Amino acid sequence: MNSVDYLEILALDAVVRASPQQVSCDIANEAVLLSMSDGQYYGLNEVAASIWQLIQEPRTVLSVRDALLAAYDDIEPAECEQAVLRFLKEMIALSLVTVT
C-alpha cells in the first residue's frame, strides 16, 4: 500500500514515523521542518510539534493520540483523534511522514 492509500484510510494501529527526508528544529514550543525532497519549509504549532516529537521513533497512531490526551487534558478523545489523523494525513501527503 503506498502513501496515497493511507490518505483514505489511516488506521489507529498504523505505525508512523517522521521521514528521513526532512530536517527539523524546535523553536519556542513549536517546530520548523524542511523537506529535503522539495525544499519547502513548514511551521508547526505547539500541538503539531508535540506530535512531530513523538513520531521521531516509530509509533502507532493510537499511541500518539494517547500521549497527547495525557499531555493536554482539555481536549476530548474524539477531537484529539481527528486532529492527529488530520495532521498525519497532511504530513503523509507531503512525504514528511512514512507509514509502515
N, C-alpha and C positions, 0 to 999 in steps of 0.2 A: 504494500500500500504506500503510495507516495504522499508527500506533504499536502497536496491539494485535496486528497481524500479526507485527511484529518480536519480540513476546514468544515466539512459537512458533519462529521461525527468525531468528536473528541471525547473519549470515554474517561470516566474518573479513574480507571485503573491504568490508563496510558502513562507511560514513563516519558517525561520531558526533560530536556537539558538545554542550557544555553549553547548555541552553535559555536564551534571553534573558529568560525569565520567572522568574528567580531572582536572588538576591543571595547572595554567599558571601564568607567571610573565612577566612584561615588562623590557627590558634591552636596554637602549640607542636607543629608537625608534623602536626596534624590540621586539619579544616575544619568549618565550620558553614555550612549552607545555609538560606536562607529562600525558600520557594516563594511567589512573588507571586500565583500563581493560587489557592492555598488557605490561605495564611498559616501553613503548618506549617514548623517548624524540623526540620532533620535534622543529626545529627552524623556525621562520617566519621572513621574511624580512619586511621592513617598510610598504609596501602596504598591505601585508598579515596581519601584526599586526594591521593595521587600520581596516581591515575587522573583525578581531578577536574581537577587542574592540567593534565594532558596534553590533556584534551578542551576546553580553553578555546578552542582553534582546531580546525577540522575535522580528524579523523584517522580512519584505518581502525582497526577493532578489532585487526587484526593488528599495526599499528604501536604501539598501546597495549600489547599483550601483549609485544612485543619490547622496548619501553622498560622495562617492569617486569622482564623477565628480565635486562636489563643492569644494572638498579639493585639487584636482590635476587638474589644468586647462590645462595641457599639454597632456592630453590623449583624444582620440576620443571616443565618446559614445559607438560605436560598439565594439571597442577594450576593453574598460573598462568592458562592459557587458560580453564579452567572458572570460576575466580574472577572474571576480567574479564567474561566473558559473564554470569555471575550478577549481578554488580554493575550492569552496564549495563542488563540487562533490568529490574532493580528500578527504576533511575532513569528508564527509559523509561516504565514503568508509572505512575510518579509525575509524569510530564511534566516531568522535570528534565533529560532528555537528548533531543535530537532525532536522527533517523536520516535520512540522505539517500541 
